[in-house]
Amino acid sequence: MIMPTVVLIYLFCFIDKANIGNARIAGLEADLNMTGLDYNATLSIFYISYILFEIPSNIVCKLIGPGWFLPILTVCFGACSIATAWVDTVPQAMGVRFLLGLFESGMNPGMAYYLSRWYRRSELTFRISLYIVSAPLSGAFGGLLASAILRLDHFGTLKTWRMIFAIEGIITIGLGLIAFITLTDRPATAHWLSNDEKELAEARIRSERMEQSKVLDRIDKKKLIRGITSPVVLSNAMIFLFTNITAQGLAFFTPTIVRTIYGDKTTIQQQLYTVPPYVMGSFLTIIFALLSWRVDQRQIFSTLCTPLVIVGYIMFLASDNATVRYAAIFLVASSIFSLGTLTTSQASANVVSDTARSSAFAINAMFGNIGGLISTWSFLSWDGPDYPIGNGLNLATTVSILIVSSLTHVWMLRDNASRDRNEAEALAAMDAASEQEEDLDWKHPSFRWKL
């Protein structure tokens, strides 16, 4: 009941964010009289609100409970998608995109935080992958849905690209209303579980949290700071930033890239050409998550995700052959989306308290969306049709992921070894009370980094 709802909501969260790419090749730019960098600026405004409200949004999520908060956000960003169908000017489009970013800002960290109330560390990577995979799926499904919608003559008074926003927004609002029924804050409030099942579910989570007697705790400034300042959380947040420069750029500009490769095809055919790479990306995102779950490690897989993406961007830069460039999209989509799952899971695995976890998810998502903001300026109209600057930037960020992830892995191993050597001495020197020990979170001598 929980996972299907979360997956469907996040699928349409990403569709409502990225469908502007499908609308672009269906005439949005011409109808809104966009010129120069207007399209890129419209994309950017979304990320400004997204970044600003990321951390506050997850704090509010903890305060009022994700079982209410996530459905409310879903209804709101669905309404924003519908509103986009009636914009007539660039400023109007920017205003709606700003509101869309505000309401979507709580979805990624909020969902990860919500699932951490239900699943243990080793189980969380796979569960997060089930909704993160919605990102590549939205590219596939969004392209199919857009092509199907564009076959309609009209939807009420709406035509062409306006139908895409209206129909997809209505579906999103419907999912949000269903979520009010199917999502519950935590195991203790789940009406479909027996009392014994509720106790078992909470005991499983509590068993992994050092010095924690409760699954949920009160918001505390020290714990919030611990979640934000964890070295592993920060390094993986930086990886997520680099990832989103590539992944979000792929989502927004794949239709445009396909149009330059297959300019002789119809608009609907171009929409359909965007589907297969995302299908493969979705499949491999699940495979990486299953392998990570099997061995209970994440950092090494972040490193292993990069080689195919690097090869893909080298192909983009080295060839102007349409077949080679289309094949390159497959390589890029093959593993770039897995990094979202892995970095988000590392944020959960490497803090202790529920409060620290909420801020860790938020800082990870905030960094990721800074990358998303950068991605909106990576493929500029005057750089087409080959986009050497955009593809070169994405090659550089993927190499950076390889370097940062490898160094983080080595540092975690060395710091764990140091903690093993010094634990007894550090524990003997501790004078703090039990409550203060709980506040130490990842700084506690008994804590070990989860690879």
N, C-alpha and C positions, 0 to 999 in steps of 0.2 A: 504493500500500500504506500509506503514512504518512498521507495526508490522510483517506482513508475511516475509518481507525481513530480518528484524532484527532477527527473530526467526530462519530462515533457515541458516543465516550466522553463528549465534552462535552455532547452532546444529553441523555444520561441523567444526567450530573452536574447539569444544570439541572433536569431533570424530577424527580430525587430531592430537589432543594432546594425546588422550587415545588409539588410535588404535594400538599403540605399544604393549599393553597388549594382543590384539587379535593376533598380529603377533608373539608374544612370543610363544604361544602354537601351532603356525603353523610352527615353526622351525627357527625363527629368531636367537635365541641364538646359535644353532648348526652351522648355516650357517656363522655367523660372528665370530665363535670360541670364544664366550663369556665364561669366567670362573669366579669363585668367585663372586665378587661384581660388575662385569662389567655392568650388567643390571641396577642395582641401580644407578651406577655412570652416566650411559647414561640418565636415568630419571632426575637425579639431575641437569645436565648441562642445561637442559631446563629452570629450575626455576631460575638459576643464572642470565641469561639474562632477564628473565621475571621480576624479582624483581628489577634489576638495571634500567630498562627502563620504569617502571610503571608510575612514576610521570612525567618524561620528556615527555613521550608519550601523556599523557592527556593534558599537556600544549600545545604541538604541535597541538593536536586535536582541542583545542579552537582557536588557532591562524589561522589555515588554514580551519577550519570548518569540522565537522563530516561527512557532505554529500560527501566530497572528501576523507577524511582521512580513514574512515572505509572501503570503497571499495578497496582503495589502499592496506591496510593491508591484506584484504581478499585474493586478488590476490597473494600477496607475500607469505602468509603462505600456500596457496594452492600449490604454486611452491615448497616450502620446503617439503611438503608431497610427491610430485612426486619425488623430488630428493632423498628422503629416499629409494625409490624402487631400486636405483642403488648403494647403499653403499655396500662395501665389507669388511670393517674393522670396529672395534670399534671406532677408532679416527674419521673416516669419519661419522659414525652415530652420534657421539657426536657433531661434527661440524654442521651438519644439524639441530640437536635438539637445539643447541644454537641459530641458526638463527630463528628457529621456535618460540622459546621463545621470541626473540626480536620482531618479527612481531605480535605475539599474545598478547603481553603485553598491548597493547592499546585497546583491544577489550572489556573486561568486564567493566572497568571504562569509556571507550569511549561511549559504548552503553547506560550505565546508565545516563551519562551526556547528551547524545543526547536526550534521552526520557524525561529528566527533562526540556527540552526546549519546550516540547509539552503537558505535562500532569501535573496536580496539584498534591500536596503532597499526598492526599488521593487516587488519581487514580494511582499513580506511582507504588505502591507495586504490584498491580495486573499486570500491564504492564511489570514490571521487571520480575515477575514470569513467564510470557509467554516466555521469552527467557532463564531465569535461568533453567526452566524446561527442556531445551534442554540438560542439564547435565545428568539427569537420562534417558532422552529419547535417548541420544547418546549411553548410555550403552545398552539400548534395541535395538534401530535401528542399532547401530554399530555392535552388535553381530549378528543380522539378516543379515546385509549387508555383514559382513565378511564371514559368513557361505555360503551365496549365491555366493560370489566371489570365495571362495575356491572350489566351485563345478566346476569352469572352469578349463579346462586343461592348458590354458595359456592365457595371454593377451599380444599380440605381442611376444616379446622374454622373457617376465616375467612369472614367475611361483610362486606358493604357496603364501607366505606372501608378496612378492614384489608386487603382483597384488593388494593387499589391499591398500597399500600406493598410487600406481599410479592411480587407478580408483577413490578413494575418493578424491585425490588431484585435479583431472580433474573436478570433480563435484564442488569442492570448488571454483576453478578459474571461472567456469561458473557463479556461484552465485555472485562472486565479480564483474564481468562485468555487470550483470543485476543491481546490486546495484548502479552503477554509474547513472543509469536512474531513479530508484525508490526512492532513498534517497535524501532528500533536507535538507539543513542546519537547517532551522527553518521555522516556519509558514509564515513569511514574504516573503520567496522565493519559497513557494510551488505553482507550476503552476496550480495545480488542485483545489486550493481554490480561492473563489472570494475575492475581497477587504474587504468586510464586514466580511467574515469568518476569514480572516487573522487578522483583528483588534480584533475580538472577541477572537480568540485563544491566542493572546498575552496579551489581557486584563485579561484573566482568570489566566494566570501565574503571571502577575504583581500584581494582587490583593492580593496574598499570601506573597509578598516580602516586608517586612517592610522597609520604607524609600527608596524604589526603584522606580524610574520613568521610567526605561528601563528594558526590560527583559534581554538583554545582556549588559555587561559592559566591560571596558578595563581591561586587566590583571594588577593587582596591588599587590605588595609584601605583604602589610598588609592583604589584603583579602585572598591571598594564605595561609598565616600563620594562619589566623582565621580558615580556613577549615581544616588545618592539626592538629591544637591544640584544637579543640572542644572536651571537655571531653566525650560527648556522642559518637561522631565519633570515638574517640580512644578506648573507651570500646567496641563498636561494631566491630571495626577492630580487637581487640583481640579475640572477639567471632568468627569472621570470620577466624582468624588464626587457632583456635582450630577446627572449622568446617572443614576446608580444610585438616587438618591432617587426618580426618576420611573420608571425601567425596572423596578427590583425591586418597587416599589409596584404597578406595572401587573401584574407577574407574580403577586404574592401576592393582589391584591385584585380583579382583573378578574372572576373568578367571582362574587365578592360583589357587585360593581357590576352585573353582568349580572342577578343574582338580584333586585336592587332595581328594575331596569328591566323585567324580564320575570318578575315574581313569580307570574304565573298559569300559567307553563310548568312542565313536569315537571323533575326534577333532571337527567335525561339531556339533555333539550332545552336546558336552561341551560348544560350543559357544552359542547354543540355550538355554541351562540351565541358562545362564547369563541374559536372556531377562526378564522373569516375574517379578523379584524383582524391576527392573527399571520401568516397566510399573506402578506398584503400587506406587512407589516413585513419578513418574510424576503426577499421579492423585492427590495424597495428597498434593503435592507442590501447585497445583492450588487451592485446597480446603482451605489450610491455608491462601493463598493470598486473596481469596474471603472473608473469615471471617475477615481478617485484614482490608480490604477495607471497609467492612460493618460497622465496629465499629471505623474505623480510629485510630487503635492502632497497634503497631508492637512489642514493647518490651516484653509484656506479652506473645505473641505467640512464641518469641524466647525461653522463659523459658519452654513453654508447648511442644515444639518440642523434648525435651531431654529424657523424660522417656522411650519411646519405644526403642530409640537407646541404652540407658543404659541396658535395659533388653536384647536386642539383643547381646550385647557384653558379658554380664554375661553368656548367653547361649553358646556362642563360647568358653568361658573359662571353663565352667562347664561340657561340654559334648563332647564326641568324636563320637556320633551317627550322621551318615550322614544326616538323615532327620531333626534332631534338628538343625544342623549347617546350613543346607540350609534354614530352616525357619528363622534362625537368620539373614540371609542376607536380608530377606524381612523386618524384623523389623528395621534394620539399615537404609535401603534405604527408609523406609516409610516417614521419616521426616527430615533426615539430610540435604537434598537438599533445604528444605524450608528456612533454616537459611541463605543461600546465598541471597535469595530474601529479607528477613527481615532486615538483617544488611546493605545491600546496600541501601534499602529504608530509613533506619534511618540516613544514611550519608547525604541523600538529604534533609530529613525533618528537620534536626537540624542545618542547616546553612542558611544564607539569600541570599547572592549575588551569581551571576552566577559563578564568579571566585572562591569564596570559595567552591562552590559546585563541581567544577571541581577538586580541590585539595583534597576535602573530599572523593570523589569517588576513586581517585588515591591512597590515603593512605590506604583506606579500602581494595582495591584490592591488594596493595603491601603486607599488613599484611597477607591477605588470601593466597598469593602465597609463603610467608615464611612458612606457614603451609603446602602448597603443597610440598615445598622442603623437609620439615621434613618427609612428608608421603612417599617419595621415599625410605627412610631408615627404614620404620616401619615394613616391611615384608621382612626379610632377608632369603636367601635360607637355611642357616643352622638352622633357627628357625622353618622350616616346619617339618611335614605337618600340625601341629596344630597351629603354629604361636602364642604361648602364649604372647610373647613380643609385637608383633604388636597389638593383640587384647586387651592386658592389657593397652597399651598406648592409644588406641582409647577409651577405657572405662574411663580412667583418664581424657582425654580431654573433653569428653562429660559431665562428672560430673563438670568439670571446667566451661563449658558453662552455666550449670544450676546455678552455684554460681555467676558468673560474671553478667549474665543477670538479676538475681534476685536483686543483690545489685545495679545494674545500675538503675533498675526500681524504687527502693526505694529512691535512691539519687535524681532522676529526680523529683519525687513527692515532696520531702522535699525542693529542691532548688526552684521549682516553687512557693511553699508556701512562702518561704523567699522573693522571688522577688515580690510577691503580697503585702507583708507587707511593703517593702521598696521602691516600685516603685516611689511614689510621691516625696519622699525625694531625691532619686537618680536623677530624672528628673530635680528637682529644682536646683540641684548642677551642672548640666551640662552647661558648657560654650561653648562647641564646636559648630562649624558651621554645617550646614546640611550635607555637604560633609563628614565631619569627623564622624558624627552620622552614616552615611551609612557604614563607615569603621569599626564601632564597631561590626557589625554583631551580633553574639550570645551574646556578652557582653553588648548590648544595654539594658537598664533597662526595656524596654517594651517587650523584647523577652521572650518567654516561651518555655521550652522544649516540643517537641511533642512526646507524649508517643507512 
